[in-house]
Amino acid sequence: MADVAADYREFGEVYARGVSPLYEELSYGVAADSDLLALLSELPPGKRQPNLLYAAARFAFGVASDFAEFRRGVLDRRDAVVATMLARRTQTNEPARCASLYPLLARLPQPVALLEVGASAGLCLQPDRYRYDYDGVPAGDPDSPLLLRCRVAGSPPPGTAGELSVAWRAGIDLNPLDITDPDDVRWLETLIWPGPGHDERAGRLRAAVEIARRDPPRVVPGDLNDLLPALADEAPSGATLVVCHTAAIAYLSGVDRRRFIDVVRGLPGRWISQEAPTVISSVAGHLRGEPPHPAMFAMAFDGEPVAYTAPHGGVIHWLSR
């Protein structure tokens, strides 16, 4: 239980601090609570994450006002919370992450064939269907009902000011979420952290869901390592294949992660990753200095780090070349 407690303390100190005061409070509370730690210890290791517990609790009984109410709710609704944690996954599908993808995708020969692993409901498979504001510089679809604002530091790689055309798009997920299923959409909403940015993120999610419902992205159920080569072969030959992922391969075992990297490097396309800085060893080995915030992702292009990005979108800090 000591490891689980340490994970929750780290979540509060590094990830929730300054973003979600409630989740910061819950994390410290869980880390010091023997009953909740015992409950978590009975779950498979991959089902003990703070994000999953907090979302399952919200799914079962709503948003608690403080740790005491949260603790009572989890213990009183233990069966419902545990059932949700076992059945669901942390499948955050934040469309604002597309603001980081767009500049790299737009620099490539067009059109692109976009293949996302860990695609959830597929909301990040439609970066061409959103409009963007990079510190006052517009990009994307000018007629899109969803505007994604992004603060930028540093200079982007050359050739990132072009237009994006997506000729083909598909995703892979162990348990794809259905944007036409009210429970699946409600689960996506519960994965949005309570705090100052909640309402803005919830509005983005709803807008992205409405856009996706007009032409739902294809998300294939299954293991990414098993499906990736065959699905990549379906991409049209005249398009630039791009495999992308955000906060996805961190959940793979070390063996499966290395296998994925070998597979994606062997494909006839490009690779964009957004993961915690230590997830991909080749990326970690080329990073210099500390990220602007300890919770930021390292975004890499073909395995070479190019920027730090905010986990829920909205910030790109381009690295010097």
N, C-alpha and C positions, 0 to 999 in steps of 0.2 A: 504493500500500500504506500510505502514511502515514495516510490517512483511516480505513482499516480498523483500523490499530493504535490510532488515537485512539479509535475506537468501543469497542474492547475495554478500553482503559484506563478510559474513562468508565464502562463497565459494572461494572468492578471497584470503582472509587472510589465510585460513586453507588448502584448497584442491589444489588450482591452484598455490599458491606461491611456487617457486622453481621447479615447474613441467611444467607449461605452462605460460610464461610471457604474452602471448596474452590474455588468458582466465582470468588471474589476472587483466589485464587492463580493459577488457570488464566488468568484475564483478563490479568493482568500478564505471565504467561509467554507467552501467544500474542502479545501486543502487541510483545514483544521477540524473537520467533522468526521468522527469515527464511523457513524452510521452511514453517511453518504459514501465514504471511501469503501466501506464494506460492500455496499450495493454495487459500486463500480468494479470492485475486484472480482465479482461474480460474473461479469460480462467478458466476452472475448477481448483480447488486447486492442483490437482494431475498433472496438465499440465504446471506448472509454473517453473519447475526446470531449473537451469542454463544449465546443460548438454543438456537438451532437446532443449532449445532455441538456443544454440550455434550450435548444430548439424543440426537443422532445417534450420538455416540461411545458413550454409555451403551447405546443400542439395539444397537450393534454388538458391544461387548465388556465392558459393565458399568461400574461406578463405579470410576474410578482413585483411588488413594490420594494421589497428588500430581501435580504438573505433569510430572515426568519420566516417570511411568508413562502419563499421559494422552498425552504427545507420542509415545511409542513406539507406543501403541495406535492412534492416529490414522494415523501414517505406515505402520505395519504393515498396518492394515486400511483403507487409504486408499480403495479402490474401494467397500467396503461403506459407509463413512462418507459418502462423496460421493453415492452412490446414494440413501441415506436422506435426505440434505439436499435432494436434488433432488426426491424423491418426496413428502416430508412438509413440514409447515408448523408454525410455533410456534402451536399451537392449545390453549394452556393453558385448561382448563375447570374453574376453581376454584369449587366451589359456595359457598364462604364469601363470595364477592362478593355473593351474594343478601342478606346481612345489611345491605348498604348500600342495595340496591334496595327491600327490603321496606317501610321507613317511608314512602318516597315513593309506592309503589304503593298502600299501605293508606289514604292520604289521599284517593284519587280516588273518584269515584262508582263503585260496584261493580255488576256484576262488571267485570273488565278483560279485554281481549284483548291478549295479550302477544306481541310480534313482536321477536325478537332478531336483529340482523345480526352476522355473525361468531360463529355459535352453536356451532361445534365439534360436540360430541356432544349438546348440548342440556341440559346439567346445570344451567345458569342459567335455563332456561325453566320451572323448577318451584319458584319461591320459596314458593308456598303449601303445598308438600309437606314443608317443613323446619320445625323448631322453633328458636326463637332465645332468647338470653339477652343482654339489653342491660344490663350491669352489675347483674344481679339482677332486671331487669324482663322477664318472659316475653312471648313473642309467637309467632305462627305456629301450626302444627298441633301440639297438645299430645301427640298420639299418634305423631308422627314418630320413627323410629329415629335420625335425624340431628339432633344439637344443634349449632347454630352460635353460638359465643360472640363478642360484639362489645363492645369498649371504646368509650365515647362521651365526647366532650368538646363543650362548647357546648350550645346549645338547638336542638332540631329545629324545622322549620317547623310552624306550627299545623296541627292535624288529622292528625298522623302516628301516632296511637295506635289506629287502627281495624283491622278485620279485612280480610283479603285473600281475594277469591274470583276465580279465573281461569276464565273461561268458554271460552276458546279460546287456543291457544298454537301458535306456529310460529317457525321460524328459517330463516336463509339462511346458507350457507357455501360457499366455493369448493370445499371438499373435506370434506363432513360425515364425522364419525367415527361408526362403528357400535358402539353399546354391547354388541352381541351378538358382535362380532368380537374374539377374544383379542388379536390384534396391535394393533388400534386402541386397546384398553384399555391394553395394555402401553405404547403410545406416550404415552398420557395420563399414565401413571405415570412415564415417563422425563422428562416435562416438569416434574415436581416437583423443586425444587432440593434437593440434599443439604445437610444442615445441621441445626440444632437443631429446626426445625419440620417436618422431612420426614415423620416417622412419623405425626404428627397429620394433616398434609395428605393423606397416602396413605390413612389411615383414612377421612377425609371423602370422598375420591374414591370409594373402594370402596362406601361406604354410599350415596352419591348414585347410583352406577351401578345398584346393586340396586333402589333406588326407581324409577329411570327404566325399568328393564326390565319393571316391572309394567304400565306404560302409556307406551311410548316417545314422547317429543316428536317432532313432525314437523320435520325439518330439510331444506330444499329445496336441492339443489346448484345453484350458479350465482353470477353476479355480483350483488352487492347492489343496485347502481344499476339493473340491468336488471329485477330481480325484485320490488323493494320495492313499487312502486305496485300491481301486480296482486295480490300476496299480501296487502297491506293491505286491498284491496277484499273479500277473503274473510272478514274479521273480522265477527262478527255485529253487526247494527245496534244491538242493545240493550246492547252492552258498550263500555267506554271503551278505545279503541285506545291502546296504549303501545308506541312503538318504543324499544328500548334497545340499548346496546352497551357493552362494556368492552374497552379495549386492542385495538380492531378497526380503526377508521378511520385510525389512525396509519400503517397499512400501505398506505393508498391514496396515489396521487399527489396533488399539490396540486389538479389539475384535477378528478379524481374525487372528492376530498374535498369541494370546493366544490359539485359537482353533487349529492352525497349530502345535504349540508346544505340545499340548495335544495329537494330532493325531500321530505325529512322535514318541513321547515317547511310545505310545501304540503299535507300530509296532514291529515285531520280527526281528529287525535288529539294525544297528548302525547309528549314526547321526553325520555328520561333517558340521559345520557352519562356514562361514566367513562373518561377518557383522561388522558394526561399534560397538564399545565396549558397547554402551548403548542400543542396539536394543533388546537383549535378557536379561531379568532382572537377570536370574540365572547366566549368564556368567558375567554380570557386577558386581554382588555381590561377585564374587570370584576373581576378578582381584585385583592385588596389585601394587601400583605405577602407573606411567604414561607411556604411550607407547613411543617408541623411536621417533615417529613423530605423531602429533595429528591427521593426516589423516589415520593412519593405522587401519586395521581391527583386531578384536580379533577372532582367530580361536579356535573353541571348538570341543571336541570329546565327544559325548554323554552328551553335556551340560556343560562340565568342560573345562575351558580355558586352552589351551596348548601352544599357541604362538600368537605373533603379526605378521601380514603379510601385505605386501604392497598391496594397492588396485588393482594395475595393474600387480601384480606379481613381482618376482625378488628378494624378501627379505623375509626370515623367521627369526624371533627372538624368539627362543624357551624360554618358561618360566621355571624358576627353579621349581623343584618339592619338 
